[in-house]
């Protein structure tokens, strides 16, 4: 069996015919004409970049369908988010092959490069974290994307304040911006509160891409709660500093509350909730089907939460779900100091996103062992989301023993 066939076997899915019929796109592969539907698209200014972007952009990470990208751009989405590492570069290649048919001024590209050698658990730079490696990866991204520049380049998966101000990478980002190969520079992170002070202090960053959803916050906006802190305060601080703020992980786990995918999240409500915070300028929900795209296009014109949507989010918040909030309360209680939040993220990639490749890659980065919980009869760590930590870790760590050629 070829690698392609294995990949399709592991990630097979169906595209709704109704969704295809409802979107303006060209499935023949010919150069598509720009027939953007006339609509009152809600736009926000991306901080000090001055870029005006629709409130919904496209997270391309899991998409492999060129027609889906064409449909998105032909219906008003203009910012496309990818990364050097997604699908081992195939994601950037697919995106570049589609967007080459459009005027470069009609869309915006954001990609990410992860510095080499960064400790996967705490994100601290090492001797292997070099500007040369970062630049080589970025040039590979430009070739795949078939462009001379990107609108936003992120340092990918920033975990530590030390990476925010790490001179070799910072100086390179500034240089690339001066050379015009990058219009705006930013960092992507799953834990903004831990690094926001350093981001603001360095005063060189333009954009922050951060996890933000109705679960990783102290605030539910349909009822009175104590003064907000943590995530909400970090977003306010970023906005005050003029940073463009883009939200990811907006569905809190890929759109489902359970591994079996029988409990869907109200996606409209989840994204609208994120956008009800004026500090968020746009979102990048992962779009892999035409049904998802149709849903997200509705939000371009209406971000108002109705009473049913608010109720749906409150009910979803009461479920354990698949999304780990990275509170890290579990780590000190674990006898073996396992990187539990990262293992939970791998679990979410596999069962929430159906992205085996990302789960496998993350486990490799963590040097995860096969069944690391086998020496514990009972788990000593407790989860604020009420996850069965031992069960989930035992489950996802099975992936460690799968041969790599079955995954990538």
Residue pairs with C-beta under 8 A, 6 or more apart in sequence:
1 9
3 405
3 408
6 405
6 406
6 407
7 357
7 407
7 408
10 356
10 406
10 407
11 64
11 354
11 355
11 356
11 357
13 288
13 289
13 354
14 289
15 65
15 289
15 290
16 289
16 290
16 291
18 290
18 291
19 289
19 290
19 291
19 293
19 294
20 27
20 67
20 290
22 290
22 294
23 71
23 74
23 75
23 290
23 293
23 294
24 35
24 37
24 71
24 74
24 75
25 32
25 67
25 70
25 71
25 74
26 32
26 33
26 67
26 70
27 67
29 66
31 101
32 70
32 74
32 101
32 102
34 74
34 102
34 106
35 74
36 74
36 75
36 76
37 74
37 75
37 76
39 76
39 300
39 301
40 301
41 54
41 76
41 300
41 301
42 54
42 55
42 300
42 301
42 302
42 303
43 52
43 53
43 54
43 55
44 52
44 53
44 55
44 278
44 281
44 282
45 51
45 52
45 53
45 281
46 52
46 53
46 184
46 207
46 244
46 245
46 246
46 281
46 282
47 206
47 207
47 239
47 242
47 243
47 244
47 245
47 281
48 206
48 242
48 243
48 244
49 183
49 184
49 206
49 207
49 244
51 108
51 151
51 184
51 244
53 78
53 79
53 108
53 281
53 282
54 76
54 77
54 78
54 79
54 282
54 300
55 275
55 281
55 282
55 283
55 299
55 300
55 303
56 77
56 271
56 282
56 283
56 285
56 296
56 297
56 299
56 300
57 77
57 78
57 79
57 80
57 81
57 246
57 282
57 283
57 284
58 69
58 72
58 77
58 79
58 80
58 81
58 284
58 285
58 287
59 81
59 248
59 284
59 285
59 286
59 287
60 69
60 80
60 81
60 82
60 86
60 91
60 94
60 95
60 286
60 287
61 81
61 82
61 83
61 86
61 91
61 286
61 355
61 358
62 286
62 288
62 353
62 354
62 355
63 69
63 91
63 94
63 286
63 287
63 288
64 87
64 90
64 91
64 94
64 288
65 288
66 94
66 97
66 98
68 287
68 288
68 289
68 290
68 293
69 80
69 94
69 95
69 98
69 99
70 98
71 290
71 293
72 80
72 287
72 293
73 80
73 99
73 102
73 106
73 107
75 293
75 297
76 297
76 300
77 296
77 297
77 300
78 106
78 107
78 108
79 107
79 108
79 109
79 110
79 151
79 282
79 284
80 95
80 99
80 107
80 108
80 109
80 110
81 110
81 111
81 209
81 246
81 248
81 284
82 91
82 92
82 95
82 109
82 110
82 111
82 112
82 145
83 91
83 92
83 111
83 112
83 113
83 114
83 154
83 156
84 92
84 111
84 112
84 113
84 114
84 137
84 138
84 140
84 141
84 156
85 112
85 114
85 156
85 361
86 92
87 357
88 357
88 408
89 140
89 144
92 111
92 141
92 144
92 145
93 144
95 109
95 145
96 144
96 145
96 146
96 147
97 146
99 107
99 109
99 145
99 146
99 147
100 146
104 147
108 151
108 152
109 145
109 147
109 150
109 151
109 152
110 150
110 151
110 152
110 153
110 154
110 209
110 246
111 141
111 145
111 150
111 152
111 153
111 154
112 153
112 154
112 155
112 156
112 157
112 188
112 209
113 134
113 137
113 138
113 141
113 153
113 154
113 155
113 156
114 137
114 155
114 156
114 157
115 125
115 129
115 133
115 134
115 155
115 156
115 163
115 166
115 169
116 128
116 129
116 130
116 133
116 134
117 125
117 126
117 127
117 128
117 129
117 130
117 133
118 124
118 125
118 126
118 129
118 157
118 159
118 163
119 126
120 339
120 342
120 365
120 366
120 367
121 339
121 342
121 366
122 159
122 160
123 157
123 158
123 159
123 160
123 162
123 163
124 160
124 162
124 163
125 162
125 163
125 166
125 168
125 169
129 166
129 168
129 169
130 168
131 168
131 169
131 171
131 172
134 168
134 169
134 172
135 172
135 176
138 153
138 176
138 181
141 150
142 148
142 149
142 150
142 181
148 180
148 181
149 180
149 181
149 182
149 183
150 181
150 182
150 183
151 183
151 184
152 182
152 183
152 184
152 185
152 186
152 206
152 207
153 173
153 176
153 182
153 184
153 185
153 186
154 185
154 186
154 187
154 188
154 207
154 209
155 163
155 164
155 169
155 173
155 186
155 187
155 188
156 188
157 188
157 189
157 190
158 164
158 187
158 188
158 189
158 195
159 189
159 190
159 191
159 194
159 195
160 194
160 195
161 194
161 195
161 197
161 198
163 169
163 187
164 187
164 195
164 198
164 199
164 202
164 205
165 198
165 201
165 202
170 202
170 204
173 182
173 185
173 204
174 185
174 204
176 182
176 185
177 183
177 184
177 185
184 206
184 207
184 244
185 204
185 205
185 206
185 207
186 205
186 206
186 207
186 208
186 209
186 244
187 195
187 199
187 205
187 208
187 209
188 208
188 209
188 210
188 248
189 195
189 208
189 209
189 210
189 211
190 210
190 211
190 249
190 326
190 345
191 211
191 326
192 208
192 210
192 211
192 212
192 231
192 234
192 235
192 238
193 230
193 231
193 233
193 234
196 234
196 237
196 238
197 237
199 205
199 208
199 238
199 241
199 243
200 237
200 238
200 241
200 243
203 241
205 243
206 243
206 244
207 243
207 244
207 245
207 246
208 238
208 243
208 244
208 245
208 246
209 246
209 247
209 248
209 284
210 234
210 235
210 245
210 246
210 247
210 248
211 247
211 248
211 249
211 326
212 231
212 235
212 247
212 248
212 249
212 250
212 274
212 277
212 280
213 247
213 249
213 250
213 251
213 252
213 270
213 273
213 274
213 323
214 220
214 252
214 270
214 273
214 274
214 313
214 316
214 317
215 252
215 317
215 321
215 323
215 325
215 385
216 231
216 249
216 252
216 323
216 325
216 326
217 228
217 230
217 231
217 232
218 225
218 226
218 228
218 229
218 230
218 231
218 232
219 225
219 228
219 232
220 313
220 314
220 317
221 273
221 276
221 305
222 305
222 310
222 314
232 277
235 245
235 277
235 279
235 280
236 279
238 245
238 279
239 245
239 278
239 279
244 281
245 279
245 280
245 281
246 280
246 281
246 282
246 283
246 284
247 274
247 280
247 282
247 283
247 284
248 283
248 284
249 323
250 270
250 271
250 274
250 283
250 284
250 285
251 265
251 267
251 270
251 271
251 285
251 286
252 265
252 270
252 316
252 321
252 322
252 323
253 265
253 321
253 322
253 323
253 348
253 352
254 286
254 322
254 348
254 351
254 352
254 353
254 354
255 264
255 265
255 267
255 292
255 352
256 262
256 263
256 264
256 265
256 322
256 351
256 352
257 263
257 264
257 265
257 316
257 319
257 320
257 321
257 322
258 319
258 321
258 322
259 322
259 351
261 351
263 319
265 316
266 309
266 312
266 313
266 316
267 285
267 292
267 295
267 296
268 295
268 298
268 299
268 309
269 305
269 309
269 310
269 312
269 313
270 313
270 316
271 283
271 285
271 296
271 299
272 299
272 303
272 304
272 305
272 309
273 305
273 309
273 313
274 280
274 283
275 283
275 299
275 303
276 303
276 305
285 292
285 296
286 292
286 353
287 293
287 296
320 385
320 386
320 387
321 385
322 347
322 348
322 351
322 352
323 348
323 352
323 385
324 340
324 341
324 344
324 345
324 348
324 385
324 387
325 384
325 385
326 341
327 341
327 384
328 340
328 341
329 382
329 383
329 384
330 340
330 341
330 381
330 382
330 383
330 384
330 389
331 337
331 338
331 339
331 340
331 341
331 381
333 380
333 381
333 382
334 340
334 380
334 381
335 375
335 376
335 380
336 372
336 375
338 372
338 373
338 393
339 366
340 381
340 389
340 393
342 362
342 366
343 363
343 366
343 368
343 392
343 393
343 396
343 397
344 387
344 389
344 392
345 362
346 358
346 359
346 362
346 363
346 366
346 368
346 396
346 399
347 359
347 392
347 393
347 395
347 396
349 355
349 356
349 358
349 359
349 362
350 356
350 359
350 396
350 399
356 399
356 407
357 407
357 408
359 396
359 399
360 399
360 402
360 404
360 407
360 408
363 396
363 397
363 399
363 400
364 400
368 397
368 400
369 397
369 400
370 397
370 398
370 400
370 401
371 394
371 397
371 398
372 393
372 397
373 379
373 389
373 390
373 393
373 394
373 397
374 394
376 390
378 390
379 389
379 390
381 389
383 389
